[in-house]
Every structure is written in C-alpha cells, then in structure tokens.
C-alpha cells in the first residue's frame, strides 16, 4: 500500500474583511470612557488588554493623528477641571493649597501613566515617529505634563501662590522651623517636570537667599567675630547643601553655592582675615583651617596670606624689639616658629605659599634689629651646648633644638656677627671644659658647614684641632726629661697652644703668678720652643683655670675649682690671714678692673672663701680681706664662678666693633675679587655681584664708599669718560 501525501488547505480571499460601520467612533467612545474612568479613579469598562487592542486596531488603520488629538483634548479637559477646583483655594490657607495641588499632581501623574500604558502602541509608534505637539519630541506622558503646565500658566494667581508658599517654607526652615520636606520635594519635583523650576522658582529662590543671608551674615559677624562667623558660615553652607540633597533640584547647587559664597564670604573677606590675629593668639587651628577652606572657595587665599604675613611680622617684631627680654628672644622665636609650622601643617594643608610667607616675614622682622638677634642665637646655642641632654631632657631633644636654632640662623643676615659670638663662646667652652657633649659640638659644627660651607667653619674647625693637638702635645711634653726636671713637683699642668688666627683675640693681662705656676710655665715654654723653633708663645692668664686644695677649720680640706686669677689671689693668703686691697694689688700685679672682679667672686659671691670689711657687694680701694675661717660647704670639690668669665657690655661692644672692622675687610676683598675676575664692570653690576656674595646685609651706599676707597688706593680706576664704569688695576 502506497503512502499518501498530506496537503495543506490554503484559502485565498480576494476581498479584505470590511470593518464594522462607525468602527473608529465606537472604538474611541470606548476608549474615552476608559480614559475618563481612569482620571476619576474608577474601574475601566473593559479590561486593559481589550483597551490596548482597541488602540492597536486604530493605529493599524492609520487613525493615529485623530486618536492623538482626541486623547489630548480629553487630557486637557481633565486638567482644566482639576485646576479649576484649586482656583477657589487661592488666597485662603496656603498650606492646604499646596497640599491640594500636590495631591492633584500626584494623582494626575499616576493616571497619566496608566493612560499611556493603554495607548502604548500609539506612544511607541506614531507619536515616537512624528513627535508630540507641533512635532516637539516627547511621548504621551510629556504631552500630558505640557497640558498641566499650560493650565498652570493660565492661572497666574494660582502659580504665584504656590511659588510664594514654597519659598516661605524654605525661609521658615532657614529660620529654624520644621517643615514637611517630603511635600517640598514632591512639589519642587513637579515644578521641575513642568519646566517652571528654572524659569520661575530658582531666580526667586536665589534672590531670597541673597537677601536672607546678607542680613544674617552682617548680624553674625558683628556679634560673633570672625572665628564664630566662620563656624556659622560653615553650618549655613552645610544646611544649604542638605536642602539641595533633600528637596531642591540638583541643578540649583552651583548657582546657590555661588550666591552663598558671594554673600557670606566674598563680601566679608576683609573682616574675616582681620580676625586671623585673634585666632592665632588663641591658638585656634580649627578656626584658621576653617578660614583657609572657606576663603579658598572665593579665591581669597591671597588676602589670608597677607594677613598671615602681617601677623608674623608683628609677632616676630614684638619679640625681637623687646630689649628687656633679650635673654628669652631665641626661645620665644623658636616657640613662635614651632607654633606657626604647626598651624601651616594642621590648618593650612602645608600650603607652600604660606611656608614661604612665614620664612619671609620672620626674616624681615628679625633683621630689622641688626646684630642683636645673631648674637642671641649664638648665646642660645652656647647655653644648649653647655647644658646638653641634662638641660634639654634627652639627646633627641638636643638635636631638635640644634635644628631649630639653625632654622633661625638661616634667617639672619648678619651671619658674621653670629660667627664672632659663636666663636667667642665656643672658645670658652673648649678652654674651660664647659661643653656637655663633644658629639653635640661636632654635630652643630657639621650643620653650620652644611649650611654655609667649609669656609665659614674653617676657623671653628681649627679651634677643635688646636685642642686635639694640644692634648697630644701635652702628653709629649710631660714625658720630656727637660720638663720633668724643670717643672715643680706636685703640679699637674695642662697647656693649650692656640693658633691666634683661629681664636678670638684676648687682651693680655699681666699678673705675678705664684712661683710654682711661673716655674711650670717656663718649663713648658722651654720644651715647646725647643721643638718648634721660631714660634712665639703668649700666655693668656685670664683663660687659665686651676684646682687647688684649701683647708678650713670647720669645713676641712676642700678642692676649689677657680680661675688662674683667683688662684693667684688666694695663694697670697698662705702667708697672711689678712690683706688690704692695696697689698693684694701689689702682690699680684693684676690691673684694677680685673682684680676687683676677682675679689668680688671670692668674697661677695655664693662661695665666700674670703671675708671682706666693710661688707658689701662692691670692692673698694680701702677694703680689707681675710681668710674665712668660718667657711663651710657640703661638697668636696667646689666651683667658684669667675665673674671675669662672664661676658660684659664692654666685651659685647668689642666683639661688635671687631665684626664691623672685619666687614670692611670682607667688602674690600669681595670688590677686588670680583673686579680681578671681571676686569671691567659697571657700578650697577658690581653692586649686584657684591650683594650676592657678602654674607651680611649691607647698604649700597656703604659699598660705594668702599669702592671710592679702593680707587683712592689705586686698586680700581674709573673708565675714561664713563664715571659709572670701573676698571681693575693689576
């Protein structure tokens, strides 16, 4: 049996099925009834699927334009009905009005979304292709929103009432009242969707913001001062940012911020920076940080930096110019610098422009008082290196303070003044054994070398070298038979041989030393000169120190650590218990001023191994001195401070005068050095070169005088016919 093939039945219609009569009208009536039901929140007469199919049929039959227009008319009528109901509430309770319009808007949007779902095939077909009203882009939902906007625009009283109430709610919240933020967010969202926010609402919001904060800012800065005002500004800005995040349109952030910055900050820059000094005096870094951050919003860091510079200049000048507290100058400057550095790091974000401003302001203020700051930095280092870790607390603290002092040293223009006083104090530490730490001394020397170069520290390094060589030299001298045979027994003698070019100049003070000391000096001199023929030794008795034994009836045997001058005086009392001032002067040969200081230290100080008649702190020519039999002290070795070792105004004056003399030599040498290298140079260029090379501040007029002096001495000459051109004369 053969298999039979199955065939498909195909029916061909020559004529398309005809639509029922009035199909379009009947379908629209059904759809209109459904739309009206949706807008009234009633059940639709047909299922949503059936309604969707009905719309689809009309679209397929090319009736989309008519359908769109009819739907638009229906929506327009609904909007008119809804808004007309709100007109009656204008002028009554504003809160009820905005609540009603919010309900109206939310209901309209929800209903419109459902209508769009029913007419989705129209929305995604013809409307998408042809656009909405007059070809404008947008779908059915946008068409409905546009109708709502037109309805609102047609009712100016209603629109203004809503806008005014919304602005009033924001003003109330700014005044501290609680407002319904969800309602605000909903209504402002409505304005955004209607296109009214940017055009109608935002300009008024910005203007009211300006008016509100202009008055509030003036009150705040008058009542709270700059620091309190900045804290209030910070709070206001934070609150306004929160309003944008909570209910205002995000697009308002930039113009609102710009308005706030202008009103709160730009308008009050001068008064804000005027409060910087108070913030700094009260050490309120958080206030300074707030000023830096907020003023940065209006590009006002320059104004803040100007105030910062003025504060530093005033604070530094107050310290430097206070002559009554010169002894505290360096410590106060270090404390100020530390505080400023802390503020820059903690409050100013380490801003390099403020770092530079700090340095420049301190440098200018410090150098307004010439010489004294340099002298006091040298003295500060002297005290630090004499006390060491014991005084500072730890080695790390010593290192920190050395670097702090070096930072001040960098600011000082008169580095030659510093060098002179530092060298003088270093000499005392080295010769009198007052350094607390050799490592700290060498560390400071290394820091100075790194900062100023080897030329600056060459003499200081020579001083250390002399002390080191003297130790080895003394060991060799003690071992020499000539010294052992000539030196008195029982005398342990140590001599430092100093190179005069390295050390400060000291006046030679003649004295009739005790016989044993004279014998020891002569023994050393003979041995030394025998090994170093052609050299000359000059004894500086004022720099010598001794340890001598003394016996007292009550105190017993004591060791007295004294200067060579004190020793010379005390040794006279081995032969007499009582001596007059004149007898002591004749016996020691010490000049009057030095002798009176020495006797003061022995009879009027804290350790009185001599007694004086009449009693008093000053020494007179008629005074009589006695061996103090009643002397008592708990220590075995007693240091008697030598007044002669303390600096005097005369010594300071002499040091400063020496600096001035050295400056003249330095200027002359620099002029000759530059001209020898350049051969020919104009006055202006020569002055510029000299100002760069010299290590101290000098006026151009002083340089001109030195140039004239060198011309007179025929080191330089003027070019013929050019008075401002100099030539080097070989």
Secondary structure, 3 states (H helix, E strand, C coil): CCCCCCCCCCCCCCCCCCCCCCHHHHHHHHHHHHHHHHHCCCCCCCCHHHHHHHHHHHHHCCCHHHHHHHHHHHHHHHHHHHHHHHHCCCCCCHHHHHHHHHHHHHHHHHHHHHHHHHCHHHHHHHHHHHCCHHHCCCCHHHHHHHHHHHHHHCCHHHHHHHHHHHHHHHHHHHCCCCCCHHHHHHHHHHHHHHCCHHHHHHHHHHHHHHHHHHHHHHHHHHHHHHHHHHHHHHHHHHHHHHHHHHCCCCCHHHHHHHHHHHHHHHHHHHHHHHCHHHHHHCCCHHHHHHHHHHHHCCCCHHHHHHHHHHHHHHHHHHHHHCHHHHHHHHHHHHHHHHHHHHHHHHHCCCCHHHHHHHHHHHHHHHCCCCCHHHHHHHHHHHHHHHHHHHHHCCHHHHHHHHHHHHHHHHHCCCHHHHHHHHHHHHHHHHHHCCCCCHHHHHHHHHHHHHHHCHHHHHHHHHHHHHHHHHHHHHHHHHHCHHHHHHCCCCCCCCCCCCCCCCCCCCCCCCCCCCHHHHHHHHHHHHHHHHHCCCCCCCCCHHHCEEEEEEEECCCEEEEEEEEHHHHHHHHHCCCCCEEEHHHHHHHHCCCHHHHHHHHHHHHCCCCCCEEEECCCCCCCCCCEEEECCCCCCCCCEEECCCHHHCCCHHHHHHHHHHHHHHHHHHHHHHHHHHHHHHCEEEHHHHHHHHHHHCCCCCCHHHHHHHHHHHHHCCCEEEECCEEEEEEECC
